[in-house]
Amino acid sequence: MSTITLGLSAILGKTGEPARGNFNETGYTRYGLTYQDTAKMTQEDGEETEFYSEENDDPEEIITKAGKTTFAFSIMNPDLACLKRLFGGEIAADIYAYPDATADVEESLIIVPRKGLKFQVPRAKIKAKFNGEFSKKGLLLLEVTATVQKPHTDGLKKLYVTVIKKTT
């Protein structure tokens, strides 16, 4: 039976890798509300290297390298804790101080659509940037890109997918 995946219920993250790919949401928290039509998953085309001999027109060997997988989304209601989480820096007396140097942020993610396939990424490199429009029709957004990476934990795969269970 095929599964249609659509909508978004939550994007959750936490520092550190899970022990295994089991979709246990304990310790995971939301980044905030995701701005409409910004949550996307992209998988780049892989790269092939072909090796030819002088004697033949067809390749003797082909080596394939997978393309990278990214999840991108925009947060429409960031708070100070979210800024610290995504950029580093400090919070003191309800004031966020942006860091002097770019922070390396890695988190594990769980992406939960409204229905269909649910994704777990044990290790992702997180990059964020402001995209703000200060007008009556604009919002301050945090554009987030999470690039899937090979986990450090032995036996852990880079991506897990399961079917969301129907509730009655």
Secondary structure, DSSP 8 states (H G I E B T S, - for coil): -----B--SEEEEESS--SSSS---TT-EE-S-B-TT--EEEE---EEEEE--SS-SS-SEEEEE---EEEEEEESS--HHHHHHHH--EEETTEEE--SS---EEEEEEEE-SBSEEEEEEEEEEEEEEEE--STT--EEEEEEEEE---SSTT--S-EEEE-----
